[in-house]
Amino acid sequence: MIARWLDDRIAYDGSQLRAHWILLRCGIAGDAVVAFRGPCDVRDDELADLADLAGPGIRGDDMLHFLMERFDDATLENAVLRQRLLAAIAGERLRALGHPVSRSGDDLWFDGRKLSISVATKSAVSTLMHFALNVRNAGTPVPTAALEELLVDPRAFAGEVLEALLAEEESIRVARAKVRGKGEA
């Protein structure tokens, strides 16, 4: 898997959560995760999670986004597991910095306020995942927590999360290749 920080500020509206967006935007073919900073305002016609249609909307003036595409996951369940792995890694990194964040499914919380948004879905050729943390609380439709109040630098934090995610992916690759099947000599 290839990971990359994108210097451009990108306004996330949900249209980025589609097959080959990373290839077309960044020239990365294959399994990849990119991180970038920018506002978020997901249009109703781009909502992947149908439960969000009846909600207050998904918005924020300044967020740290992670967008992943994988071509070997095959199932949506695998994508959801990777989504939760990314949320767990982000939560682990924040706790290592001394912040008592909690995780519920694919969401991170701080002081009873929502710190992240996340969704996993599937295209005809790949699985896709978006995970984002509020950098600032401005423009959010629900009570939120933000990296700014935790005094966490978004760019440096993104680098730590991407590095930890790549290490996990490599560890998974090695773990599945070093075992033999039961009954094998």
N, C-alpha and C positions, 0 to 999 in steps of 0.2 A: 504494500500500500504506500502511496505517495501522499505526503502531507505538505501543505504550503500555506503561508500567511499571504494574504492579498493586501497590498498597500492601499488600493483604491477603496474609498468609502462606497458601499453599495447599499441602496435602499431595498431591503428585503420585502417583497410583496407576495411571496408564495410561488411566483412563476419560476423562481430559481430551482424549486424542488421538482425537477424533471430530468429524464434521461439525457445524458450527454451535456448538461449545462456546464459542468466543470471542464469537459473537453473543449467545448466551444469557447468558453471564457478564458481558460487558462492553458489550453493545449496539452492537458494531462489525459492520456488515454488509459483506461483501466481503473482499478480500485483506487479511490482517492478521497481525501478529506481536505477541505480548505476552511480557513478561518478568516473573518473579515469583520470590520466594524461598520455600523450604519444604522439608520432608523429602520423601523419595522411597522408595516401596516398591511396586514394580509387581507386581500380582497375576498369577499364571500365566495366568488367563483373559483378561488384558488385554495380554499380551505380543504385540507386533506382529511382532517378529523371531523366527521359529521356532527359529533357532539358539540363542536364549537359554533355551529350555525345558529343555535339558540342563545349563545352567550353574548357577553359584552363586546366581543371583538378581540383581536390580537394586535396590539399596537405598543409602540414605545419609541421615544424620540432618539434614543441612543442605546444600541445593543451590541454585544459581542456574539457573532454568529459562527456556527460550525455547520458545514454542509458536507455530507458524505454520500458517495455513490459506490456501490459494490456490485460486481458482476458475477460473483460466485456464491452469494448467500442463498439463492433459490427460493426461500420462503420468507413470507412477511414475518413469521415468528423469529427467524434469525435476525432480521433487521431490528425488530423490537428488542431483542436481547442485546444487540450492539448499541442501540440507543440507550438502554439502561446502563450498559457498561460505560459509555461516555459520561452519562449523568453521575455515575458512581465515581469515576475518575475526577471529574470536576469537583464534586463534593469532598472527596479525599484530599485534593490539593488545597481547597479552602480551609478544611479542618487543620491541615498541616500548618497553615498560616495563622492558626489560632481562632478561627471563626466557627462557632457552633452551628453549622448548617445541617439540615436533615434532608433526607431523600425519601420521597414517597413515589414509587414507580419511576417515572421518567422526569419528575420535577424536583427541583431543589427549593428549600424554604429557609428563611432566616427570620427569627423573631416573629413567627406566625405570618410572614408575608412572602409572597411568591417571588423567587429570585430568577426562575428560568421558565422557558417554554420549550416544547419539544414535540416532534411528530415523526413517525416512520411510515413509509408507504412503499408501494411497489410499482414499477413500470413494466412494460412488456419485456425489457431486457435486463433490468437491474432492480436493486432495492435502494431506497433513498431515505435519508434521515436529515432532519434539521433540528439543531439544539442551539438555544441562544440564552444568554444571561443579560439582564439589565445592567447597563453601565451607569445610567442615571434613572431616576424614578419618573422623570417628566414624560407625559403623554401616555401613560399606561391606564387602562380602563378599570383596573382592580388594585387594591393595596399591594405594593411591591417593595422588595428590597433591591439594592443595587451594589455593584462592585465599588462605585464611588464612595458610598458610606462605609464600606469595609476597607477602604484605602488600598484597593487592589488595582494595579496597573493592568488594563485590559490586554495590551500587546504582550507583555511579559507573561501574563497568566495564560494566554492562548498558546504561547510557545511551550510552556510547561505541560499543558493538557495535551497538545499534539505529540510531544515527545513521549509522554506516558502512554498515550493511546498506541503509538507505533510500537513501543516496547511490549505492550499487551498483545498486539496482533502478532508480533514475532514469536512471543512465548507460546501463543496458541498454535502457530504454525509448527513449531518445534515439538510441542506436546503431542500433537496428533500424528506426527511422523516417527516418533521414537518408541511407540508401543507396538507390540505384536498382537495379533488376534488370538483369542482363546482357542486352544487346540493346535496352535501353530508350534512347530518344534523349535 
